[in-house]
Amino acid sequence: MLTRRRITLGLLAIIVVGVAFTAWQLWRVQRDLTAANDAAERLRSSIDTDDVPTRRAALGDLRTSAAAAHDHSDGAWWGLLTHLPVVGDDVTGIRALSASLDTVAAGGIQPLADAVDDLDGISTGGAVDLDTVTALQQPMSQASRAFGEARADVADLDTSGYAGFLKTRFDDYVDDITTYDRGVRSAAKATSVLPDMLGSAGPRNYLLVFQNNAEIRSTGGLPGSWALLHAEDGRLSIEQQGAGSAFARLDKPVVPLTKEEDAVYSDLLGVFFLDANFTPDFPRAAELWKARWEGDYPGTTLDGVMTLDPVALSYLLRGTGPVAYRGTTLTADNAVDQLLSQSYLTLDVAAQDVYFAGAAKAIFDAATGPIASPLEFVRGMSRAADEGRFRLASYDDPVEEALATSTVRGALADDDGTDPHVEITLNDATGSKMSYYLRYQARVTARSCTQDSQSLLGSMTLSQTITSAMAAQLPDYVNGAGVYGTAPGLQTVAVRIYSPTGGTLGDITLDGEKVTYEAQPLENRQVATLLVQLDGSDDVVVNWSMTTAAGQSGAGTVGVTPSVVAGSKDSTFRSAC
């Protein structure tokens, strides 16, 4: 006969066995994930060193460990554990992470590894081998699908209740897989349109605008110089070069501005080539540049407009190797300082424009010749695109359609959907090259959620890395000489804060003091413009509040103007809903 004591002991035995079995299962998954992480590190290192045997072994180990982690965290027992209090959400996270990693290892990494092997043949005889590019399209598309599925496995899980060690690991993985997914998607789209862009179906002409980060603009920097690129059968050449300042100020905008654009940016947006990128919406800036360029050079119709900045050029130099120019060897480590600082200290204005154009041509020649490391060059282009330093507006319908949702377009959307997007831009208001000494960081957090509308808080810190006394001793062309009202040694920056589409701006403070401003409407957003003056002493802090539109209950993104410092200023924030 069963007694209460026997029943209790039986239940305790079942619980002990269950706990032991679960602990064993967790140990196996932990072992598998650790092995997968070690294999991923060896894989990354072997790619950097071009160690093919090690790369193949690491890839095999990664696929085996990821598959084991997925297998050991799958099944009815793990499904049951997800419903338990306290630990259920942690188990859900482990299962999702394991499944995501298995998807990447099984379907994403191998095609990318195959693509790396093909990169060595991508440039031959000073031209891009279009057959090689075409062959890359299938593996890149396959990898893109796998990374997209892997990101979807983990993207929408709430990690706030996870155990500390798991939360950190999971959040880091989500950040990494999101970055990789975005990069692989961009690469897949690039390989799909590259043959057409490089003239496989006929000659193409592009206006390449070089942005000078030392005089900051919303999309990165002053459009100080330009080059006309000609592409035909995979071969790229520079046909013309010139300075942005050579385009005279017009009496009226080159294309009509909207009333909203005129109120936010003034007519300078359309009458002055150097100010067309006051707007962060790159397709609009490109439209203005295109119209102005074709007005002055009517013999050539542009198939696209693209931009690069010196920081992007430094990334490309890691692939091309050092480039000698006028007694200087430009490298990935010194190019930004040489182009945006040292040249200003030794050359006058006209000579500096010539120097910059010549340096850009030298780097271009290296990029279209034999490349020391094609992998590093592709990485450099990808990084430049990811950081907003390489942008492209195409007027070839198939290319534009393929790039419609790509970050390389740099479009400011007029509808954020469910995921709010905040934009923060900076424009030099000093008339100088003092942005070389400008540093800034911005972030946004979601404070609360009411009926699918989120309340957001934003903060931005700005500083100047040189004292006003030291800056006052710089050449007039660098410190501005007070021509536009800012005393030499100081710099004035126009900071613009754009609400999410359909959202509203709230209170704004500057160093704790409330700012009186008028919110301007622009493409279903509200925009506030602040003039911030820096002198190299204390940091200046801007704080603000804003709300999203109803229905914008998802995680958000923050777009910030690229700076003279390598890296991205963009960020994301978690939903409060």
C-alpha positions as CSV (number, residue, x, y, z in Angstrom):
1,M,0.0,0.0,0.0
2,L,1.2,3.4,-0.9
3,T,1.8,5.6,2.1
4,R,2.1,9.4,2.1
5,R,5.8,9.0,3.0
6,R,6.4,6.7,0.0
7,I,4.5,9.1,-2.3
8,T,6.5,12.1,-1.0
9,L,9.8,10.2,-1.5
10,G,8.8,9.2,-5.0
11,L,8.0,12.7,-5.9
12,L,11.3,13.9,-4.4
13,A,13.1,11.2,-6.4
14,I,11.4,12.4,-9.6
15,I,12.3,16.0,-8.9
16,V,16.0,15.1,-8.1
17,V,16.2,13.1,-11.3
18,G,14.6,16.0,-13.3
19,V,16.9,18.6,-11.8
20,A,20.0,16.4,-12.4
21,F,18.9,15.7,-16.0
22,T,18.3,19.4,-16.6
23,A,21.6,20.3,-15.1
24,W,23.3,17.8,-17.4
25,Q,21.5,19.1,-20.4
26,L,22.5,22.7,-19.5
27,W,26.1,21.6,-19.1
28,R,26.1,20.0,-22.5
29,V,24.6,23.2,-24.2
30,Q,27.1,25.4,-22.3
31,R,30.0,23.1,-23.5
32,D,28.7,23.3,-27.1
33,L,28.3,27.1,-27.0
34,T,31.7,27.6,-25.6
35,A,33.2,25.3,-28.2
36,A,31.3,27.2,-30.9
37,N,32.6,30.5,-29.6
38,D,36.2,29.2,-29.6
39,A,35.8,28.0,-33.2
40,A,34.3,31.4,-34.3
41,E,37.4,33.1,-32.8
42,R,39.7,30.8,-34.7
43,L,37.7,31.3,-37.8
44,R,37.9,35.1,-37.6
45,S,41.7,34.9,-36.9
46,S,42.3,32.5,-39.8
47,I,40.4,34.8,-42.2
48,D,42.5,37.8,-41.1
49,T,45.7,35.8,-41.7
50,D,44.5,34.0,-44.8
51,D,45.2,30.7,-43.2
52,V,43.1,28.4,-45.3
53,P,43.6,25.0,-43.5
54,T,42.9,26.6,-40.1
55,R,39.9,28.3,-41.5
56,R,38.4,25.1,-42.9
57,A,39.0,23.3,-39.6
58,A,37.5,26.1,-37.6
59,L,34.5,26.3,-39.8
60,G,33.9,22.5,-39.4
61,D,34.2,22.8,-35.7
62,L,31.8,25.7,-35.6
63,R,29.2,23.9,-37.6
64,T,29.5,20.8,-35.4
65,S,29.4,22.7,-32.1
66,A,26.5,24.9,-33.2
67,A,24.5,21.9,-34.4
68,A,25.1,20.1,-31.1
69,A,24.0,23.1,-29.1
70,H,20.8,23.3,-31.1
71,D,20.1,19.6,-30.8
72,H,20.8,19.5,-27.1
73,S,18.5,22.4,-26.4
74,D,15.6,21.1,-28.6
75,G,12.8,18.7,-27.9
76,A,9.9,18.2,-25.5
77,W,11.9,18.4,-22.3
78,W,13.3,21.8,-23.2
79,G,9.8,22.9,-24.4
80,L,8.4,22.0,-21.0
81,L,11.1,23.9,-19.2
82,T,10.2,27.2,-21.0
83,H,6.9,27.2,-19.1
84,L,8.5,27.0,-15.6
85,P,8.5,30.1,-13.4
86,V,11.8,32.0,-12.9
87,V,13.9,29.9,-15.3
88,G,11.4,29.6,-18.2
89,D,12.5,32.8,-20.0
90,D,16.2,31.9,-19.6
91,V,15.5,28.5,-21.2
92,T,13.7,30.3,-24.0
93,G,16.8,32.5,-24.6
94,I,19.2,29.5,-24.6
95,R,17.1,27.7,-27.2
96,A,16.8,30.8,-29.4
97,L,20.5,31.5,-29.2
98,S,21.4,27.9,-30.0
99,A,19.0,27.8,-33.0
100,S,20.2,31.1,-34.3
101,L,23.8,30.1,-34.1
102,D,23.1,26.8,-35.9
103,T,21.4,28.7,-38.7
104,V,24.4,31.0,-39.2
105,A,26.9,28.2,-39.0
106,A,25.0,25.8,-41.3
107,G,23.8,28.3,-44.0
108,G,25.6,31.6,-43.6
109,I,29.3,31.1,-42.8
110,Q,30.2,28.6,-45.6
111,P,29.0,30.8,-48.5
112,L,30.9,33.7,-47.0
113,A,34.0,31.6,-46.7
114,D,33.6,30.5,-50.4
115,A,33.2,34.2,-51.4
116,V,36.5,35.0,-49.6
117,D,38.3,32.5,-51.8
118,D,36.9,34.2,-54.9
119,L,37.9,37.7,-53.9
120,D,41.5,37.3,-55.1
121,G,40.3,37.2,-58.7
122,I,37.9,40.1,-58.5
123,S,40.4,42.7,-59.9
124,T,42.4,41.9,-63.0
125,G,44.3,44.2,-65.4
126,G,43.0,47.4,-63.7
127,A,39.3,46.3,-64.1
128,V,36.8,44.5,-62.0
129,D,36.1,40.9,-63.3
130,L,32.4,41.1,-63.8
131,D,32.1,37.3,-64.2
132,T,33.7,36.9,-60.7
133,V,31.2,39.4,-59.3
134,T,28.3,37.5,-60.9
135,A,29.6,34.3,-59.4
136,L,29.5,35.9,-56.0
137,Q,25.8,36.7,-56.2
138,Q,24.4,33.3,-55.3
139,P,26.6,32.6,-52.2
140,M,26.0,36.1,-50.9
141,S,22.3,35.8,-51.4
142,Q,22.3,32.5,-49.5
143,A,24.4,33.9,-46.7
144,S,22.1,36.9,-46.5
145,R,19.0,34.7,-46.1
146,A,20.7,32.7,-43.3
147,F,21.8,35.7,-41.4
148,G,18.3,37.2,-41.7
149,E,16.8,34.0,-40.3
150,A,19.3,33.9,-37.5
151,R,18.6,37.5,-36.5
152,A,14.8,36.8,-36.5
153,D,15.4,33.9,-34.1
154,V,16.6,36.3,-31.4
155,A,15.5,39.8,-32.3
156,D,12.2,40.2,-30.4
157,L,13.0,38.4,-27.2
158,D,12.9,40.4,-23.9
159,T,16.1,39.7,-22.0
160,S,15.3,41.8,-19.0
161,G,14.5,38.8,-16.8
162,Y,17.5,36.7,-17.9
163,A,20.2,35.7,-15.4
164,G,23.0,38.2,-15.5
165,F,25.6,36.0,-17.3
166,L,23.0,34.9,-19.9
167,K,21.6,38.4,-20.4
168,T,25.1,39.8,-21.2
169,R,26.0,37.0,-23.6
170,F,22.6,37.1,-25.3
171,D,22.5,40.9,-25.7
172,D,26.1,40.8,-27.1
173,Y,25.1,38.1,-29.6
174,V,22.0,40.0,-30.7
175,D,24.1,43.1,-31.3
176,D,26.7,41.1,-33.3
177,I,24.2,39.2,-35.4
178,T,22.3,42.4,-36.1
179,T,25.5,44.1,-37.3
180,Y,26.5,41.0,-39.4
181,D,23.0,40.7,-40.9
182,R,23.0,44.3,-42.0
183,G,26.5,44.0,-43.4
184,V,25.8,40.8,-45.3
185,R,22.5,42.1,-46.7
186,S,24.4,45.2,-48.0
187,A,27.1,43.0,-49.5
188,A,24.5,40.8,-51.2
189,K,22.7,43.8,-52.7
190,A,26.0,45.3,-53.8
191,T,27.0,42.2,-55.7
192,S,23.6,42.0,-57.3
193,V,23.9,45.5,-58.8
194,L,27.6,45.9,-59.2
195,P,27.9,44.5,-62.7
196,D,25.3,47.0,-64.0
197,M,26.9,49.9,-62.1
198,L,30.3,49.0,-63.5
199,G,29.0,49.2,-67.1
200,S,28.2,45.6,-68.0
201,A,25.1,46.9,-70.0
202,G,26.6,50.1,-71.2
203,P,28.8,53.1,-70.0
204,R,27.9,54.7,-66.7
205,N,28.9,58.1,-65.2
206,Y,28.9,59.0,-61.5
207,L,29.5,62.1,-59.5
208,L,31.8,61.2,-56.6
209,V,31.6,63.9,-53.9
210,F,34.3,63.9,-51.3
211,Q,33.0,65.1,-47.9
212,N,35.4,67.0,-45.6
213,N,34.7,66.0,-42.0
214,A,36.8,69.0,-40.8
215,E,33.8,71.2,-41.7
216,I,30.9,69.0,-40.7
217,R,27.6,68.7,-42.5
218,S,24.6,66.5,-41.9
219,T,25.8,63.7,-44.1
220,G,29.4,63.9,-42.9
221,G,31.2,66.9,-44.2
222,L,31.6,69.8,-46.6
223,P,31.4,68.7,-50.2
224,G,34.8,70.2,-50.9
225,S,35.8,68.4,-54.0
226,W,34.3,66.1,-56.6
227,A,35.3,63.7,-59.4
228,L,33.4,62.4,-62.4
229,L,33.8,58.6,-62.5
230,H,33.3,56.7,-65.8
231,A,32.5,53.0,-65.7
232,E,32.5,50.7,-68.7
233,D,32.9,46.9,-68.8
234,G,34.2,46.8,-65.3
235,R,36.8,49.5,-65.7
236,L,36.6,52.7,-63.7
237,S,38.4,55.9,-64.5
238,I,38.3,59.5,-63.3
239,E,37.4,61.8,-66.2
240,Q,37.2,65.1,-64.4
241,Q,37.9,66.7,-61.0
242,G,36.9,69.9,-59.4
243,A,36.3,71.9,-56.2
244,G,32.8,72.3,-54.7
245,S,33.6,76.0,-54.1
246,A,33.9,76.5,-57.8
247,F,30.1,76.3,-58.1
248,A,28.9,79.9,-57.7
249,R,26.0,80.8,-55.5
250,L,22.7,80.9,-57.4
251,D,20.0,83.5,-57.3
252,K,17.4,80.8,-56.6
253,P,17.4,77.1,-55.7
254,V,18.6,74.8,-58.5
255,V,15.4,72.8,-57.9
256,P,12.4,74.1,-56.0
257,L,12.5,73.6,-52.2
258,T,9.5,72.8,-50.1
259,K,8.3,75.4,-47.7
260,E,9.3,73.1,-44.9
261,E,12.9,72.7,-46.3
262,D,13.2,76.5,-46.6
263,A,12.1,77.0,-43.0
264,V,14.5,74.4,-41.6
265,Y,17.6,74.9,-43.7
266,S,17.1,78.2,-45.5
267,D,17.5,78.6,-49.3
268,L,21.2,77.9,-48.9
269,L,20.2,74.2,-49.3
270,G,19.4,74.8,-53.0
271,V,21.5,77.8,-54.0
272,F,24.9,76.7,-52.7
273,F,26.6,73.5,-53.8
274,L,28.5,73.4,-50.5
275,D,25.3,73.4,-48.5
276,A,23.2,70.8,-50.3
277,N,23.9,68.3,-47.5
278,F,22.5,70.5,-44.8
279,T,19.8,67.8,-45.0
280,P,20.6,64.3,-43.7
281,D,18.4,62.8,-46.5
282,F,21.0,61.7,-48.9
283,P,18.8,61.2,-51.9
284,R,17.7,64.8,-51.6
285,A,21.2,66.1,-51.3
286,A,22.2,64.0,-54.3
287,E,19.4,65.4,-56.3
288,L,20.6,68.9,-55.6
289,W,24.2,68.1,-56.4
290,K,23.2,66.3,-59.6
291,A,21.0,69.2,-60.8
292,R,23.8,71.7,-60.1
293,W,26.5,69.6,-61.7
294,E,24.6,68.9,-64.8
295,G,23.7,72.6,-65.1
296,D,27.3,73.5,-65.2
297,Y,28.4,70.5,-67.2
298,P,25.5,69.8,-69.5
299,G,27.3,67.4,-71.8
300,T,27.2,64.5,-69.4
301,T,24.1,62.9,-67.7
302,L,24.8,61.3,-64.4
303,D,23.7,57.8,-63.6
304,G,24.3,58.3,-59.9
305,V,25.8,60.3,-57.1
306,M,28.0,58.9,-54.4
307,T,30.1,60.2,-51.4
308,L,33.2,59.2,-49.5
309,D,35.0,60.9,-46.7
310,P,38.7,60.7,-45.6
311,V,37.8,58.3,-42.8
312,A,36.3,56.0,-45.5
313,L,39.5,56.4,-47.6
314,S,41.5,55.3,-44.6
315,Y,39.5,52.1,-44.4
316,L,40.1,51.5,-48.1
317,L,43.9,52.0,-47.5
318,R,43.9,48.9,-45.4
319,G,43.1,47.0,-48.5
320,T,45.2,48.9,-51.1
321,G,48.2,49.2,-48.8
322,P,50.2,52.5,-48.4
323,V,49.9,55.1,-51.2
324,A,52.8,57.5,-52.0
325,Y,51.7,61.0,-52.9
326,R,53.8,64.2,-53.1
327,G,56.5,63.1,-50.7
328,T,54.1,61.6,-48.2
329,T,53.0,58.0,-47.7
330,L,49.3,57.9,-46.9
331,T,48.3,54.9,-44.7
332,A,45.2,53.8,-43.0
333,D,46.6,55.3,-39.8
334,N,47.7,58.7,-41.0
335,A,45.4,59.6,-43.9
336,V,42.8,61.5,-41.9
337,D,45.3,63.6,-40.0
338,Q,47.3,64.3,-43.2
339,L,44.3,65.2,-45.3
340,L,42.3,67.1,-42.7
341,S,44.9,68.7,-40.4
342,Q,48.5,68.7,-41.5
343,S,47.8,69.9,-45.0
344,Y,45.9,73.0,-43.6
345,L,48.9,73.9,-41.5
346,T,51.4,74.0,-44.5
347,L,49.3,74.9,-47.6
348,D,47.1,77.8,-48.6
349,V,43.5,77.4,-49.5
350,A,43.9,76.8,-53.2
351,A,46.9,74.5,-52.8
352,Q,45.1,72.5,-50.2
353,D,42.2,71.8,-52.6
354,V,44.7,70.7,-55.2
355,Y,46.4,68.5,-52.6
356,F,43.2,66.8,-51.5
357,A,42.0,66.2,-55.1
358,G,45.4,64.7,-56.0
359,A,45.5,62.5,-52.9
360,A,42.0,61.2,-53.7
361,K,43.1,60.4,-57.2
362,A,46.2,58.5,-55.9
363,I,44.1,56.4,-53.6
364,F,41.5,55.8,-56.4
365,D,44.3,54.6,-58.7
366,A,45.5,52.2,-56.0
367,A,42.0,51.0,-55.5
368,T,41.5,50.2,-59.2
369,G,44.9,48.6,-59.6
370,P,46.3,45.4,-58.0
371,I,45.0,45.4,-54.4
372,A,47.2,44.1,-51.6
373,S,44.2,42.6,-49.7
374,P,40.9,42.4,-51.6
375,L,39.2,41.1,-48.3
376,E,40.3,44.2,-46.4
377,F,39.2,46.4,-49.2
378,V,35.7,44.9,-49.2
379,R,35.7,45.2,-45.4
380,G,36.6,48.8,-45.7
381,M,33.8,49.5,-48.2
382,S,31.3,47.7,-46.0
383,R,32.4,49.5,-42.9
384,A,32.2,52.9,-44.7
385,A,28.7,52.1,-45.9
386,D,27.6,50.9,-42.4
387,E,28.9,54.1,-40.8
388,G,27.3,56.4,-43.4
389,R,30.6,57.4,-45.0
390,F,29.8,55.8,-48.3
391,R,26.4,56.7,-49.8
392,L,24.9,56.1,-53.2
393,A,21.9,57.5,-55.1
394,S,21.3,55.7,-58.4
395,Y,19.2,56.9,-61.3
396,D,19.3,53.5,-63.0
397,D,15.9,52.0,-62.2
398,P,17.1,48.4,-61.6
399,V,19.9,49.5,-59.3
400,E,17.7,51.9,-57.4
401,E,15.0,49.2,-57.0
402,A,17.6,46.8,-55.6
403,L,18.9,49.4,-53.2
404,A,15.5,50.7,-52.1
405,T,15.8,49.4,-48.6
406,S,19.6,49.5,-48.3
407,T,21.3,51.7,-45.7
408,V,23.7,52.8,-48.5
409,R,20.9,55.1,-49.8
410,G,21.0,57.1,-46.6
411,A,17.3,58.1,-47.0
412,L,15.4,59.8,-44.2
413,A,12.1,57.8,-44.2
414,D,8.8,59.6,-44.0
415,D,7.2,56.6,-42.3
416,D,9.0,54.7,-39.5
417,G,6.4,51.9,-39.3
418,T,6.5,50.4,-35.8
419,D,10.1,51.2,-35.1
420,P,10.8,54.8,-34.2
421,H,13.8,56.5,-35.8
422,V,15.5,59.6,-34.3
423,E,17.9,61.6,-36.3
424,I,20.6,64.0,-34.9
425,T,22.7,66.0,-37.3
426,L,25.5,68.5,-37.0
427,N,26.5,71.4,-39.3
428,D,29.4,73.7,-38.9
429,A,28.2,77.3,-38.4
430,T,31.7,78.8,-37.9
431,G,32.8,78.8,-41.5
432,S,36.0,77.0,-40.5
433,K,37.7,73.6,-40.3
434,M,37.3,73.4,-36.6
435,S,35.2,70.3,-36.8
436,Y,38.5,68.4,-36.9
437,Y,38.6,69.1,-33.1
438,L,34.9,68.4,-32.5
439,R,33.9,65.3,-30.5
440,Y,30.3,64.2,-29.6
441,Q,28.2,61.3,-28.5
442,A,24.4,60.9,-28.4
443,R,22.0,58.4,-27.1
444,V,18.2,57.9,-26.7
445,T,16.3,55.8,-24.2
446,A,12.6,54.8,-24.1
447,R,11.2,55.9,-20.7
448,S,7.6,54.7,-20.8
449,C,4.9,53.3,-23.1
450,T,1.3,54.4,-23.3
451,Q,-1.1,52.9,-25.8
452,D,1.7,51.9,-28.1
453,S,3.3,55.4,-28.0
454,Q,6.7,55.7,-26.3
455,S,8.1,58.6,-24.3
456,L,11.8,59.1,-25.1
457,L,14.7,60.9,-23.5
458,G,17.7,62.0,-25.5
459,S,21.1,63.3,-24.5
460,M,24.1,64.6,-26.4
461,T,27.5,65.6,-25.2
462,L,29.8,67.9,-27.3
463,S,33.4,69.0,-26.7
464,Q,36.4,70.6,-28.4
465,T,39.7,68.8,-28.1
466,I,41.8,72.0,-28.4
467,T,41.8,75.0,-26.1
468,S,40.5,78.3,-27.5
469,A,43.9,79.9,-27.0
470,M,45.6,77.2,-29.0
471,A,42.9,77.2,-31.7
472,A,43.2,81.0,-32.0
473,Q,46.8,80.5,-33.2
474,L,45.8,78.2,-36.1
475,P,45.6,79.5,-39.7
476,D,42.6,81.7,-40.4
477,Y,41.2,79.2,-42.8
478,V,41.1,76.6,-40.0
479,N,39.7,78.8,-37.1
480,G,37.4,80.9,-39.3
481,A,39.0,84.2,-38.4
482,G,35.7,85.4,-36.9
483,V,34.3,86.0,-40.4
484,Y,30.8,84.5,-39.6
485,G,30.6,85.9,-36.0
486,T,32.4,83.1,-34.0
487,A,35.6,84.4,-32.4
488,P,38.8,82.6,-33.5
489,G,39.5,79.6,-31.2
490,L,35.8,78.8,-30.7
491,Q,33.4,76.9,-32.9
492,T,29.7,77.1,-33.3
493,V,27.8,73.9,-34.3
494,A,24.2,73.8,-35.5
495,V,22.6,70.7,-33.9
496,R,19.3,69.5,-35.3
497,I,17.1,67.0,-33.5
498,Y,14.5,65.2,-35.6
499,S,11.6,63.5,-33.9
500,P,10.4,60.1,-35.1
501,T,7.8,60.4,-37.9
502,G,4.5,61.5,-36.5
503,G,6.2,62.2,-33.1
504,T,6.6,65.4,-31.2
505,L,9.5,67.2,-29.5
506,G,9.3,68.2,-25.8
507,D,11.5,70.2,-23.5
508,I,15.1,70.9,-24.5
509,T,17.9,72.0,-22.2
510,L,21.4,73.2,-22.9
511,D,23.7,72.7,-19.9
512,G,20.7,72.5,-17.7
513,E,19.1,75.7,-18.9
514,K,15.7,75.3,-20.8
515,V,15.9,76.3,-24.4
516,T,13.2,78.3,-26.1
517,Y,12.7,77.0,-29.7
518,E,10.2,76.6,-32.4
519,A,9.6,73.0,-33.7
520,Q,9.6,73.1,-37.5
521,P,7.6,70.4,-39.4
522,L,9.5,68.4,-42.0
523,E,8.3,65.3,-43.8
524,N,6.0,64.4,-40.9
525,R,8.7,65.0,-38.3
526,Q,9.4,67.8,-35.9
527,V,12.8,69.5,-36.1
528,A,14.6,71.7,-33.5
529,T,17.7,73.6,-34.3
530,L,20.2,74.6,-31.6
531,L,23.4,76.7,-32.0
532,V,26.0,75.2,-29.6
533,Q,29.3,77.1,-29.0
534,L,32.4,75.2,-27.9
535,D,35.7,76.6,-26.5
536,G,37.7,73.6,-25.4
537,S,37.0,73.9,-21.7
538,D,33.9,72.1,-20.4
539,D,31.7,69.6,-22.2
540,V,28.3,71.0,-23.4
541,V,25.3,68.8,-22.7
542,V,22.0,68.9,-24.6
543,N,19.0,67.0,-23.1
544,W,15.6,66.6,-24.6
545,S,12.3,64.7,-24.5
546,M,10.1,63.5,-27.3
547,T,7.3,61.1,-28.0
548,T,6.7,58.6,-30.8
549,A,3.6,58.3,-32.9
550,A,0.9,55.9,-31.9
551,G,1.8,52.4,-33.0
552,Q,5.6,52.9,-32.8
553,S,6.0,50.4,-30.0
554,G,9.1,48.7,-31.3
555,A,12.8,49.1,-30.6
556,G,14.3,52.4,-32.0
557,T,17.3,53.6,-33.9
558,V,19.3,56.8,-33.6
559,G,21.1,58.2,-36.7
560,V,23.9,60.6,-36.0
561,T,26.2,62.5,-38.4
562,P,29.5,60.7,-39.0
563,S,32.5,62.5,-37.5
564,V,36.2,62.9,-38.2
565,V,36.8,60.0,-35.7
566,A,36.6,56.4,-37.1
567,G,33.5,54.5,-36.0
568,S,29.8,55.0,-36.0
569,K,27.8,57.4,-33.8
570,D,24.6,55.6,-34.6
571,S,22.9,53.6,-31.8
572,T,19.7,51.7,-30.9
573,F,17.4,51.7,-28.0
574,R,15.1,49.1,-26.5
575,S,11.3,49.5,-26.5
576,A,9.5,50.4,-23.4
577,C,6.3,48.7,-24.5
